[in-house]
């Protein structure tokens, strides 16, 4: 009986340890976008380096804009109930413009939710209620 209990405990421990190895895919937009070269990279290169876009817009005949978004949160920011008070997630965005399947423009931006809070920093501002 003791051997069976030890085996079950060992099996549960192994399952917990293995589940800790699972990791969701991570996008490294800043590093991957640096691999693109304006005027040289093709649509296929963009798909290889960045994957499928989160959003596509057709601007004109043969001109497309591909949008990639990423939200990065620290371990503490993911904590339930208190995570919102421990920081703000970082938002990253890449905009790739393609003309006739060739990259004509690449823009990378990064911000967090606190970046727009500057508008309430001044005591002389009127409070709108």
C-alpha positions as CSV (number, residue, x, y, z in Angstrom):
1,X,0.0,0.0,0.0
2,X,2.9,2.4,0.9
3,X,4.5,1.6,-2.4
4,X,1.4,2.4,-4.3
5,X,0.9,5.7,-2.5
6,X,4.6,6.6,-3.2
7,X,4.0,5.8,-6.8
8,X,0.9,8.0,-7.1
9,X,2.8,10.9,-5.3
10,X,5.7,10.5,-7.6
11,X,3.5,10.4,-10.7
12,X,1.7,13.6,-9.5
13,X,5.0,15.3,-8.9
14,X,6.2,14.3,-12.4
15,X,3.0,15.7,-13.9
16,X,3.4,19.0,-12.1
17,X,7.1,19.3,-13.1
18,X,6.3,18.5,-16.8
19,X,3.4,21.0,-16.9
20,X,5.9,23.7,-15.7
21,X,7.8,23.1,-19.0
22,X,4.8,24.2,-21.1
23,X,5.4,27.7,-22.5
24,X,3.2,29.8,-24.8
25,X,5.0,31.1,-27.9
26,X,6.6,34.5,-27.4
27,X,6.9,37.2,-30.0
28,X,10.1,39.1,-30.1
29,X,8.8,41.9,-32.3
30,X,11.7,44.3,-31.8
31,X,14.3,41.7,-32.8
32,X,12.3,40.2,-35.6
33,X,11.4,43.5,-37.2
34,X,15.1,44.4,-37.4
35,X,15.6,41.5,-39.8
36,X,13.3,43.2,-42.4
37,X,15.0,45.4,-45.0
38,X,12.9,48.1,-46.7
39,X,13.0,47.7,-50.5
40,X,14.5,44.1,-50.3
41,X,12.3,42.0,-48.0
42,X,9.3,40.3,-49.5
43,X,5.9,39.3,-48.2
44,X,7.3,35.8,-47.6
45,X,10.1,37.2,-45.5
46,X,7.6,39.1,-43.3
47,X,5.6,35.9,-42.8
48,X,8.7,33.9,-41.9
49,X,10.1,36.5,-39.4
50,X,6.9,37.8,-37.9
51,X,4.3,35.2,-38.7
52,X,0.7,36.0,-39.8
53,X,-0.4,39.5,-39.1
54,X,-3.0,40.3,-36.4
55,X,-4.7,42.7,-38.8
56,X,-4.4,43.5,-42.5
57,X,-5.6,46.7,-44.3
58,X,-5.6,47.2,-48.1
59,X,-4.8,50.9,-48.6
60,X,-4.6,51.0,-52.4
61,X,-4.2,48.7,-55.4
62,X,-1.2,46.6,-54.5
63,X,-0.5,48.4,-51.2
64,X,-1.2,46.7,-47.9
65,X,-0.6,47.5,-44.3
66,X,0.0,44.6,-41.9
67,X,-0.3,45.2,-38.1
68,X,1.3,43.1,-35.4
69,X,0.4,43.7,-31.7
70,X,1.9,42.3,-28.6
71,X,1.1,42.8,-24.9
72,X,3.9,42.0,-22.4
73,X,3.1,41.5,-18.7
74,X,5.5,40.6,-15.9
75,X,4.7,37.6,-13.7
76,X,3.5,40.0,-10.9
77,X,1.3,41.9,-13.3
78,X,-0.5,38.7,-14.2
79,X,-1.4,38.0,-10.5
80,X,-5.1,38.0,-9.9
81,X,-6.6,40.9,-7.9
82,X,-3.3,42.8,-7.2
83,X,-1.7,42.6,-10.6
84,X,-3.3,45.8,-11.9
85,X,-1.7,47.7,-9.0
86,X,1.8,46.3,-9.5
87,X,2.4,47.8,-12.9
88,X,1.1,48.4,-16.3
89,X,1.5,46.0,-19.3
90,X,3.8,47.0,-22.2
91,X,2.2,47.2,-25.6
92,X,4.3,46.7,-28.7
93,X,3.2,47.3,-32.3
94,X,4.8,46.8,-35.7
95,X,3.3,48.2,-38.9
96,X,4.7,46.8,-42.1
97,X,3.7,48.4,-45.4
98,X,3.9,46.3,-48.5
99,X,3.7,47.4,-52.1
100,X,3.5,44.7,-54.8
101,X,4.6,42.2,-52.1
102,X,7.8,44.2,-51.3
103,X,8.3,45.9,-47.9
104,X,8.2,49.7,-48.3
105,X,8.0,50.7,-44.7
106,X,8.4,49.3,-41.2
107,X,7.4,51.0,-37.9
108,X,8.0,49.7,-34.4
109,X,6.5,51.3,-31.3
110,X,6.3,50.4,-27.7
111,X,4.3,52.0,-24.9
112,X,2.6,51.1,-21.6
113,X,-0.8,52.1,-20.2
114,X,0.9,54.8,-18.0
115,X,2.2,56.7,-21.0
116,X,-1.1,58.4,-21.6
117,X,-1.5,59.4,-17.9
118,X,0.6,62.5,-18.3
119,X,-2.5,64.5,-19.2
120,X,-3.6,64.4,-15.6
121,X,-0.2,65.3,-14.0
122,X,-0.7,69.0,-13.8
123,X,-2.6,70.5,-10.8
124,X,-3.6,73.6,-12.8
125,X,-5.7,71.6,-15.2
126,X,-9.4,71.7,-14.9
127,X,-11.0,68.4,-13.8
128,X,-13.8,67.3,-16.1
129,X,-16.4,65.3,-14.3
